[in-house]
Amino acid sequence: MRWLLCCTCLLALPVFAADDLLSIYQDTLRQSPNLLEARAGSDVRRQEEKMARSHLLPNLSLSGALSTNQANRSTPGTSVEEFAYDSQSYTLSLKQPLYRPDAWAGLNQAQAQVTVAEADVGRATQELSIKVASAYFDALFSEDQMRLVQSQLIAMQAQLKAAKLGLTAGSGTLTDIDDAQAKLDMAEVKKLEIKDRIEDTRLVLETLAGRTVGELLPLDLAHMNLVVPAPDHVEGWVSLGEQNNQELIGLRWQVSAIDQDVKKSLAGHLPTVDLVASLGTSSNDNLSQLTQNGSTVYRTQSIGVQLSMPLYSGGYVSADVERNRARREQIRQKMEDARRTIVTQIRRAHRDATSGIAKIYALDRAEKSAARRIVSSQKGVEAGTRTTLDVLQAQQQMFTVRRDLAEASYAFVLARLRLQSLIGNVDIDVISKVNLWFG
């Protein structure tokens, strides 16, 4: 019965499945505030485009009035006449813009702003993919560092034990014990620091994903594709970045939007032409229309063209034109600065990805050498030429190399993703392919 109760309690405990890069990325995409904000901004711009288009479409309105009136009328030589009557009027009005350059510029500007907002969504998505990958690798690297520190603790404990045995045998000194104890204490402090770092990195991941994160799947070097994606040369990547980087696309369309602002300002010197038409009916608008035979009813119909020509606005239009030209130049310089920064980032990411491959191969060879050293040390212990401490130091070197190899692998994958994000190319398919490297 007690055994059954224990099993039931264990089954009731929450079990967290292992998480990989793809699952955390998908959850982050669904609820990231920054990305949702950018998408909402895109929706705002689409509605503003509809509002701008409405200034070019017909405007139809209906107005009416119905009132009850009381009045007195007096004329010389007659008694005062009192009147009580109803009056009413209805008017249907139509206005169709024919020539409104400011409205056309406003529509073109709104369409450009929609593209800017879409580029903002793309930029937020690219930045989010790098943020998730970076947080994931930070968490994995913290766990790698913990394994190294644990191996160091084992080695330091063995060294302290050997120092104490040496003192008992008369071959050691108190200084050897103090030195070993100090190293052990420092390793304990390092372990506490890394434990805090593990909690911090997992907290970052959970904040991004909006949920509790389970065990993280590690990178598997055997599954990794250690090549830099096409194009082969960095200049090809630079060209793609200048064309497709989401930040540069947004800035280019910002320039286009301000171009339309300039045209709107210039339209302040131009006339506007509208087609206007109305249909109305009214009765008993005033006392003079009353007759003994009943109400007087008027029906009116009109259609025409309305012209409005600005003559002088105190210099406002000219100043507005120059202001928008200055704003356009401001955005152009901002775009040039961003282009230079992005080109530098592309070159750096391409270099890091390329050199990262060589580092991984070199560290892989170092890992094999460290493994052979462990075997040699163990044989030396059996032959009496090595000590257990030598074996522990060889194992510690193995953990160090493995940690460095993992760090180089993370840096390569991150550089490759960053390179693709700088040309606006990281999406769910790219993350899915990279996710095959984990396990």
FIRO-132515 format. One record per residue: residue in one letter; y, z, x of N, C-alpha, C, CB in turn. Coordinates in steps of 0.02 Angstrom, whole numbers, plus 50000, padded with zeros to 5 digits. Glycine has a CB too. Example, Ala and Ser with C-alpha at 12.3 -4.5 7.8 and 13.67 -1.06 7.14 Angstrom:
<rs>
a497165039050660497755039050615498355039050660497765045250565/s498885035450642499475035750684500025039450645499705028650704/
</rs>
This chain:
<rs>
m499405000050042500005000050000500635000050044500005006249952/r500615004350097501185004650142501264997950178501095010350193/w500704994750197500734988150229501054982950183500024985850250/l500874983150118501144978450069501894979550061500784979350001/l502114985850061502824987350055503214984650114502934994950048/c502944985350173503274982850233503354975250231502894984850296/c502824971850208502844964550203503364962350152502144961750183/t503404966050097503894964350045504604965050071503794968749984/c504724970450110505394971450139505564965950188505424978250174/l505084963850228505214958450276505384951950240504624957550322/l505034950550186505164944350148505854944550116504634943350096/a506094950550101506744951150068507324950150116506804957850035/l507194950550182507724949750230507974942550231507494951950300/p508634941450240508894934550243508644930950304509654934650241/v508454924750295508214920550350508694914750359507484918050337/f508984914150418509464908850431509114903250469510074911550471/a509114897350440508804891650473509234889650533508724885750423/a508914886250579509274883850638509804878750618508794880850691/d510384879050650510924874450637510984869550694511594878150626/d511164863350678511304858450729512024856050721510804852550726/l512224851550766512914849150766513074845550700513034844450825/l512604841650675512734837750614512854842150553512154833050601/s512444847250544512514851550485513184855150485511944856650481/i513384857650543514034861150547514604856250537514104864750615/y514534850250564515054845050555515134843150481514884838850597/q514584842250447514614840450376514944845950334513914838850349/d514754852150347515054857750310515794858350326514694864350327/t515984857050387516694857350405517094851950370516774856850481/l516814845950366517154840450332517284842050258516754834050338/r516824845650228516874847050156517434851950139516224849650130/q517574856550185518044861850165518584863350217517664868050150/s518694859050265519214860250315519904860050282519164855050372/p520294865350286520964865250255521414859750284521304872050265/n521384858650349521804853450380521634846550353521734853550456/l520994845150346520784838550321520954837850247520034837450333/l520834843150209520994842950137521744842150127520744849250102/e522134845350170522864844550166523074837350178523214849250216/a522764834250229522924827250244522724822650186522574825050309/r522154823950156521934819850099522404820750039521224821650079/a522634826950028523114828049973523764824449988523234835649964/g523974824450051524574820750070524504813350057524744821850142/s523904810650068523774803550053523824802249978523074801550079/d523574806849937523624806049864524354806249842523234811649828/v524754810549874525474810849858525794804149871525814816449899/r525654801149929525954794749946525744789149898525764792850018/r525134789349874524914784249827525294784749761524154784749814/q525424790849739525814791649678526544789549690525794799049654/e526804790749749527484788549764527534780949766527724791549832/e526994777649786526984770349784527044767849712526344767549816/k526674771149666526734769249595527434770549569526224773249554/m527744775949590528424777449569528904772249595528634784449593/a528814769949657529254764849685529164758249649529124763949760/r528554756549630528434750349594528754750449524527684749049588/s528804756349495529084756849428529814754549425529034763949402/h530174754849482530874752649483530944745049478531214755049547/l530384741449484530394734149477530104731749411530014730949535/l529854736349371529534734549308530004735749249528884738549298/p529854732849191530304733749133530374741149113530044729749072/n530974742649089531114749449064531284748848990531704752749105/l530854751448948530934750848876531064757848847530314747648843/s531594758348807531764764948779531964764248706532334768248819/l531854769448668532024769748597532454775948586531384769848552/s533024774948552533454780548536533634780248462534104780548581/g533764785948434533934786148363534324792448346533314785748320/a534664792248290535054798048267535044798148191535784797848294/l534984803848161534984804848089535394811048075534254805348060/s535914810348031536354816048019536584816147947536964815948066/t536744822147924537044823147858537774825047868536654828847817/n538214821747832538934822347844539294824647781539224815747870/q539824828247788540284830147734540984828747759540204837647713/a541414825647716542084823747737542564823747677542074816647771/n543204824547690543734824147640544204818447658544134830847635/r544434814647608544904809247620545484809947571544564802247613/s546084810147597546674810547553547144804847568547034817347563/t547424801847516547924796447522548534798247480547624789447500/p549104795847499549714797447461549644795347387550334794147492/g549824799947343549834798347271549164799247237550074791447260/t548654801247274547984802147244547734809047261547484796647269/s547234811047225546924817547238546454817047299546544820147176/v546284822647325545834822847383545124820947361545834829847416/e544824816347400544144814247385543654817747433544074806447391/e543124820147406542604823447446541974818947450542414830347416/f541704818547509541124814247520540554818247554541314808047563/a539954816947532539354819547565538874813547572539014825447523/y538694811947634538274806047644537844806847706538724799647650/d537334802647710536884802547768537044796447811536144802447747/s536984797147876537064791447922536474791447971537744791847960/q536294785447993535734784848039535824778648082535074784448001/s535534779048142535554773348188534944773448233536194773548231/y534684767448249534094766748293534234760848340533434765648251/t534044761848403534154756548453533544756048498534794757948494/l533284749948507532754748548554533044744648611532164744548519/s532984747348673533314744248730532794742148783533834749048762/l532914736448813532484733848867532914732248927532084727548843/k532664734348986533004732649048532494730349099533414738749075/q532564724149123532104721249172532484719349235531734715049142/p532344722849291532684720949353532514713849374532504725849410/l533024710049392532934703149416533044702649491533404698549379/y533564705849514533704705649586533924712649607534254700349603/r533454716149639533594722949664533284723649734533324728449615/p533634721449785533354721849853533194728949875533844718749903/d533574733749851533424740749870532764743049841533984745449846/a532594740749780531964742749749531374739549784531954740849675/w531454733149804530914729849841530794733249909531064722449852/a531334734949943531274738550006530944745449995531964739450040/g531114748649940530804755149924530054754549913531134758149863/l529844749149879529124748049868528764746749934529014742249820/n529054742449976528744741050041528714747450084529134735550078/q529224751450079529234757750117528684762450092529914761150111/a528604762950025528084767249997527384764950018528144767449921/q527294758250020526644755650041526514757350115526604748050030/a527034756850156526954758750227526794766150233527594757050266/q527104770350191526974777550194526264779150173527474781350150/v525974775150128525274776150110524824775050171525064771350053/t524974769750209524574768350269524674773850321524764761550299/v525274776550326525404782150372524974788150352526154784050372/a524954789550287524554795250263523814794150275524684796350189/e523574787950266522874786550280522714787450354522694779450258/a523194785550397523094786650469523094794050485523654783050509/d523484797950449523474805250459522794808150442524024808650416/v522484805550388521804807750370521314805850426521584804650303/g521374799750451520934797650506521034801850568521054790350522/r521664803350583521804807450642521514814450634522564807750655/a521604817350574521334824050562520574824050568521554826550493/t520254818750545519524818250549519294817850621519274812250510/q519644813750662519454813150732519554819750769519874807650766/e520114822950757520244829350790519744834650770520954831850775/l519544834450706519064839350682518384838450714519004838950606/s518184832250724517534830950755517504833750826517374823350757/i518054832950864518074835650932518094843250930518684832950970/k518464846050882518504853350877517824856350862519014855350822/v517444853250817516774855750800516304855250859516484851950739/a516304849450892515854848450950516034853351006515904841250975/s516684854351019516894858851071516684866051055517654858451080/a516774868150993516574874950973515814875850978516814876450902/y515444870650959514714871050962514484871851035514394864650932/f514764867951080514564868351150514794874851183514834862351189/d515374877351162515604883851187515104889351169516304885651159/a514854889051107514364894051086513714893351125514224893351011/l513474887251136512864886251175512964888551247512664878851174/f513534887051276513654888851346513684896451354514304885751371/s513954899951305513964907251307513264910051309514354910151247/e512804907051270512114909251271511784907651338511714905851214/d511964901951368511704900251435511934905451486511934893251455/q512564907451481512824912451528512474919251519513574913351519/m512304920851457511944927151445511254927051478511864928451370/r510914921451476510254920951509510324921751584509914914251492/l510864918951613510974919751685511104927051702511564915351707/v511524930351663511684937351678511074941751671512244939851631/q510654940251623510044944151615509584943351676509664942151552/s509554937351703509154936351764509464940051823509094928851781/q510134940151825510474943851878510334951351872511234942551875/l510314953851811510164960951801509474962751827510224962751726/i508994958451812508304959651837508294959751913507824954251811/a508664955051944508684954752017509044960852046509034948352041/m509594962952014509964968852039509544975252032510624969552001/q509184975651976508744981551968508204981752021508434981551898/a507914975952036507404975652089507704977352157507074968752090/q508324974952169508654976352232508794983852239509304972352239/l509004987052184509134994252186508494998152198509454996552120/k507954995952166507314999252176507084998552249506784996452129/a507174992652276506974991452346507394995652394507044984052364/a508044996552378508485000652421508265007952420509215000052398/k508075010252361507855017252357507195018252394507765019352283/l506745013352389506115013852425506235013652500505645008252405/g506715009452521506875008952592507155015452619507375003352604/l507575018852578507845025252601507285030452607508385027752552/t506815030352560506255035152563505815033852624505835034652499/a505735027252640505315025552697505685026252763505055018452690/g506335027452761506715028252822506995021952850506305031552873/s506905016252815507155009852840507815007752807506645004352829/g508045011652757508665009952721509165015552728508515008652648/t509755014252699510305019052701510575020152631510865016852749/l510995025252624511335026452560511825020852543511715033152562/t512085017752596512545012152584512185006452548512835009552650/d511555005152565511164999952532511085001652458510474999152565/i510965008052443510885010052373511535009352335510635017452368/d512095011552367512745011052334512935003752320513285014452376/d512784999452370512934992352362512534989352305512804988552427/a511884990952301511464988252248511674990952179510724990052261/q511864997452178512085000452115512734997152090512185007952123/a513194995852136513834992652118513714985652089514294992252180/k513264981952121513104975252095512794975652026512634971552144/l512364980552015512044981451950512564983251897511504986851953/d513024987651915513544989651867513994983651849513974995351896/m514164979651898514574973751885514204968751840514764970251951/a513554968151850513164963751807513144966351735512444963151834/e513124972951727513144975951660513814974451626513024983551664/v514354975051664515024973451636515054966151616515574975051688/k514784961751659514784954551644514384953251580514494950551702/k513844956851571513434955851511513824957751449512804960051515/l514214963151451514614965251394515154960051378514934972051408/e515454957351431515974952251421515694946051388516304950351488/i515104943951411514804937851383514564939151312514214935551426/k514344945251298514144946951230514734946051182513874954051226/d515334948451203515934947451162516104940051155516534951251194/r515994936251210516144929151207515674925451159516084926051277/i515054927451157514574924551110514804925751038513864927351121/e515014931951024515254933550956515884929450939515404941050950/d516334928650988516944924950976516804917550962517424925551036/t516364914551003516224907450994515864906150928515804904851052/r515424910650908515084909850844515574910950786514494914850838/l516044915350795516554916450743516964910150733517014922350761/v517134906650787517504900350782517094895250743517674897650853/l516444894750758516014890050723515974891750648515304890050753/e515894898150632515824900250563516484899150525515624907550558/t517044899950559517694898550528517754891150511518274900750574/l517524886850556517554879650544517084877650487517374875750607/a516464880250489515964878250439516064881750373515264879750466/g516414887350372516524891050311515904894750287516754886450257/r515464896450333514844899950314514554903150376514324895050282/t514024907150365513664910250420513244904850457513204916050395/v513274905050522512914900150564512284903450591513364897550622/g511724899750586511094902350612511004900850686510514899350572/e510384900750707510234899250777510434892050791509484900450793/l510734890850850510974884150867510444880350907511624884750908/l510334874150886509864869950924510184867950990509654863650883/p509824868451046510104866651111510044859151124509764870551168/l510414856851174510344849951196509684849051233510934847951243/d509374843251222508754841651257508894835751303508174839951206/l508904837051367509084831851416508634825751411509054834651486/a508014826951392507534821251388507724816351333506834823851377/h508084818751282508264814451226508964811351233508234818451162/m509334813451283510024811151290510064804051315510414815751338/n510554800451290510674793551312511244793751363510854788851251/l511064793951427511544794951481511884788451501511214798151541/v512244785551454512644779651468513314780351431512274773051445/v513814777051458514464776651424514444770651377515064776051476/p514614771551313514584765851266515024760051288514784768151195/a514854754051263515264748151277515954749251246514924741651249/p516484746151275516474741551331516344745051398517134737851335/d516134740951447515924743651512516514746051553515544738451550/h517094742851547517664744451590518184748551551517974737951617/v518534752751588519024757251556519584753351523519304762151608/e519764747451550520314743651520520134741351450520474737651564/g519494740051438519294738351370519394744151322518564736251370/w519254750251345519374756251305520114757251292519074762451338/v520514756051344521244756751336521504751951283521604755451403/s521254745651285521464740751236521264742851165521164733851253/l520654745251157520424747551091520844753551068519684749451094/g521004758051114521404763751096522094761851072521454768551154/e522414757151107523084754951087523074751651018523364750151139/q522514748651000522464745350935522254750050879521974739550939/n521774754450893521434758150840521544765650839520714756750844/n521904768350889522024775550887522404777350824522404777850951/q522164782450788522454784050723523174786550729522024789250689/e523334790150781524024792450790524494786650801524074797350849/l524294781750843524704775850855524774771550793524424771750912/i524244770950754524294767150691524804770450645523604766850656/g524774777050639525254780550597525974779550620525084787850594/l526084779850686526764779050712527004771850702526784780950786/r526564766950710526774760050698527004759050626526194755150715/w526634761950580526824761250510527434765550492526244763050465/q527554770850531528174774550521528774770250540528174780950563/v528704766350594529234761650613529344756550557529054758050679/s528794754050529528844749250474529204752350413528144746650454/a529044758650400529364762050343530114762750354529054768950332/i530314764350416531024765050430531364758150430531134768550498/d531004752850448531274746150440531494744950368530754740850462/q531084747250322531264746450251531854750950232530654748150207/d531914756650266532504760850255533134757150276532444767450295/v533094753450331533664749450353533844744250301533514746150421/k533334740950273533454735850222533744739050158532794732150205/k533514744950141533794748450083534534749950095533404754950068/s534694751950156535394753350171535814747050168535454756650240/l535554741550196535924735150193536014732750122535564729850234/a535554734550078535614732550007536214735649974534984734349969/g536504740850005537114743849978537694739049976537294749850016/h537664733550014538194728450013538034722749964538294725650083/l537444722749934537224717149893537274718749819536514715249911/p537324713549778537344714649705536654716249678537644708549670/t536654718849617536024719749579536094715949513535864727349567/v535544713049492535544709049430534974711449386535484701449445/d535134712849322534624715249275534674711149211534714722749260/l534104710049181534074707249114534084713049065533434702749103/v534554712849017534614718248968534574715248898535284722148977/a534234718848855534174716748785534124722948742533544712148774/s534374722348680534354728048634534284725648563534984732348642/l533994729748522533914728448451534074734948415533174725948433/g534584734548369534794740848338534954740048264535394743548373/t534934745648231535134745948160535494752448148534504745248112/s536014752348105536404758348090536674757848019536984759348141/s536804763547990537104763847922537564769847917536554764147868/n538154768547883538644773847870538834777447934538364778947820/d539014773547986539214776648048539854780748041539304771348101/n540294778847994540914782547984541124782047911541474780048030/l541644785647894541854786147823542094779547795542404791347817/s542384775347837542674769047812542134764247789543094765847865/q541504765447809540974760747791540674762347722540424760947843/l540874767847692540594769547627540874764847573540744776847610/t540444762847527540644758547471540354761447407540424751147481/q540604759047353540344761347288539644758747276540804759247232/n539464753547311538794750547300538254753647344538834743047313/g538424758547385537914761747427538084761147501537224758647414/s537584762047542537674762247615537784755247643537064765547649/t538184755047696538284748847733537814748847793539034748047756/v537394743747800536884743347853537064737747901536174742247823/y537064739447966537194734548019536564733648060537794736648064/r536394727548075535844725948120536114721748177535264722248083/t535964723848238536234720248297535664718148343536734724648335/q535744712648374535274710148425535684707348482534784704648396/s535484709048543535864706448601535394705448660536434711348621/i535554700548700535184699248762535684696248812534584694348751/g535604698248875536074695848924535864697848995536774698348910/v536284696149042536174697749112536744702249135536144691249156/q536544707649169537034712549192537084712249268536844719749169/l537684711549293537804710949365538214716949388538174704349383/s537994719849444538384725249474538484723649547538024732149466/m539124723649570539284721649638539674727249671539694715049639/p539394730549722539774735749758540334732549800539304739949804/l540914735649800541474733049838541644737249898542074732549793/y541714743749889541874748049946541624755049931542644748049959/s541284758049980541004764649971541244769650024540244764349971/g541824768250053542104772850101541754772850168542104779650073/g541364767650184541004767150247540324770450246541414770350301/y540104772750187539454776250182538884771550200539354779050112/v538894765350173538344760750183538264759050257538444754350142/s538814757550290538784755750362538504761450403539484753750387/a538724767550387538474773350424537734774550411538874779650405/d537514773250349536814774250332536374769150368536714773650257/v536624763050375536254757850411536164759950484536624751050407/e536704762150516536654764150587536214770250595537354765550615/r536254774850547535824780750551535084778850550535984785550493/n534894774450505534194772450500533974768250560534084768450436/r534424764450589534254760850650534114765750707534814755950670/a534514771050710534404776150761533734779750750534974781150762/r533574781150687532934784250671532354779750691532884785850596/r532434773250680531904768550699531804768550775532084761450675/e532344768650813532284768950885531964775550908532974768150918/q532114780850872531824787350888531064787150880532124792850843/i530824784250826530104783750814529784779050864529954781450742/r530124773650882529854769050932529744772450999530314763050940/q530214776551020530134780051083529584785351078530804783351104/k529534788551021528994793351010528324789851013529084796850942/m528284783850985527664779950986527484777951058527724773750942/e527994776051098527864774151167527614780151207528494771251200/d527904785951195527684791951230526964793651210528144797851213/a526804793051145526124794351123525634789351152526084794251046/r525854782951157525404777851186525234779451258525744770851182/r525734781451297525594783151367525134789151373526264784551404/t525244794151331524814800051332524094798251314525074805451284/i524014794151263523344792251240522994787951292523384788451173/v523354783551325523054779451378522794783951434523564774251406/t523204789051452522984793751504522364797651482523554798751519/q522354799751419521774803451393521154798951392521924805951322/i521234792651376520664788051376520384787251446520864781151347/r520834786251494520604785451563520244791751588521204783851609/r520524797651570520214803851592519524804851559520674809851575/a519484803451494518854804251459518324799451485518944803251383/h518534793251500518064788351527517824790451596518404781351531/r518284793051638518094795551704517614801451698518714797651744/d517764806151652517334812051644516644810051620517654816951595/a516604805251574515954803051549515554799551604516034798451489/t515894795351643515554791651696515314796351752516014786351726/s515774800751775515574805351828515084810651803516194808851858/g515124812051738514664816951709513934814851715514834818251637/i513814808351709513124805851716512864807251786513104798151701/a513274805951837513064807251906512944814751916513584804651956/k513364818951887513284826251895512624828551863513874830051863/i512474825751805511854827751771511244825951812511814824551701/y511234819851839510664817751881510604822251943510744810351902/a511174823951974511164828052034510914835152018511864828452066/l511144837951963510924844651944510204844651921511374847451889/d509974839151893509274838651873508834838951936509144832151833/r509054835551989508674835852052508704842952081508954830752103/a509294846152074509364853052100508914857852062510094855352094/e508824856651998508374860951958507654860251983508414859051883/k507444854151998506764853152024506684856552092506614845552029/s507214856252133507174859552199507134867152190507794857652241/a507524869852142507504877052130506814879152105508044878952078/a506494874952064505824876552041505324876752099505594871451987/r505394872052146504954872052204505074878252248505054865652246/r505704880552251505854886452291505514892652261506614887652295/i505494892952195505154898652162504414898652181505234898252085/v504104892752177503384892252195503274894252268503124885152183/s503714891852312503654893552383503734901052395504164889652424/s504214904052360504324911352368503724915252344504954913452330/q503434913052288502844916552262502264916052311502634913652193/k502174910252341501644909452392501794913752453501564901952412/g502444914352469502634918552525502484925852513503364917652540/v502564928052450502394934952433501644936052443502594936552360/e501244931152422500514931752430500314931852504500164925952393/a500714928152544500554927852616500864933652655500784921252646/g501294937452622501614943052655502234941352693501134946152701/t502474935152688503084933052723503704933552679503004925952749/r503634934552615504194935252568504084941452526504244928952523/t504634943752495504604949652451504724947552379505134954952473/t504604952352335504734951052264505474949552252504524957052221/l505904952752291506624951452285506784944152300507014956052332/d506434941152348506544934052363506364929752302506114931952424/v505834931552268505634927852208506174928552154504944930352182/l506414934652145506934935752094507574931852109507084943252088/q507754931652174508344927752193508244920352181508514929052267/a507634917952193507484910852179507524909452104506794908952206/q507274914052064507324913251992508044913451968506914918751956/q508444917751999509144918151981509494911551997509484923852018/q509314908552055509594902052073509404896752021509374899852143/m508774897251996508554892551945508984893151882507804893851928/f509114899351860509524900351801510234897851812509534907751782/t510494898751872511164896351888511194888651883511374898551958/v510694885351912510674878051909510594875651837510104875351953/r510174879051799510074877051729510724877951689509514881151697/r511074883451703511714884351669512204878851686512014891251686/d512244877151751512704871851773512494865151744512724871551849/l511844863951739511594857751710511774857351636510824857251719/a511704862951600511894863051529512634861851521511694869851497/e513034865051564513764864151561513964856951573514124868751612/a513634853751622513784846751637513574842251578513424844451701/s513014843951546512784840051488513274840651430512084842351466/y513514846851417514004847851364514644843951378514154855351355/a514854844251442515474840751460515404833151452515674842451533/f514814830551468514694823351460514724821351386514024821351490/v514374825051344514364823251272515064823951243513864827851234/l515414829151262516094830151236516564824751261516364837151256/a516504822651324516924817251350516774810751314516824816451426/r516144809551301515954803451265516224803451194515194802651264/l516174809051159516444809551092517204808951092516234816051059/r517524812251141518254811851145518474804751158518524816551200/l518104801151200518274794151215518244789951151517784791251268/q517724791051111517654787351049518174789450997516954788151021/s518354795850997518854798150949519544795250964518884805750948/l519684794051028520334791351047520424784151024520424791751122/i519874780751008519934774050978519764774250903519454769051015/g519764780350875519654781150803518964779350780520144776950765/n518454780750822517784778150807517274783550792517554774150865/v517464789950791516974795250777516914796150702517174801850812/d516314795250676516184796250605515494799550598516214789550565/i515254799950537514614803350525514044799850560514484803750450/d514074793250568513534789650602513514791350676513624782050593/v514094791750708514124793550779513854800550790514854793050805/i514064805350747513834812250754513074812550741514214816850704/s512834808550694512114808550680511704806150740511964804150619/k511954801050775511594798550834511604803850890511914792050858/v512174807050900512214812350951511754818150931512944814750960/n511704819450867511304825150844510554824250861511384825950769/l510344818050872509644816850892509494819550961509484809450889/w510014821250999509914823751067509774831351067510534822251109/f509804834451009509684841651005508964843050982510194845050957/g508704848651003508044850450979507674855051027507634844150966/
</rs>
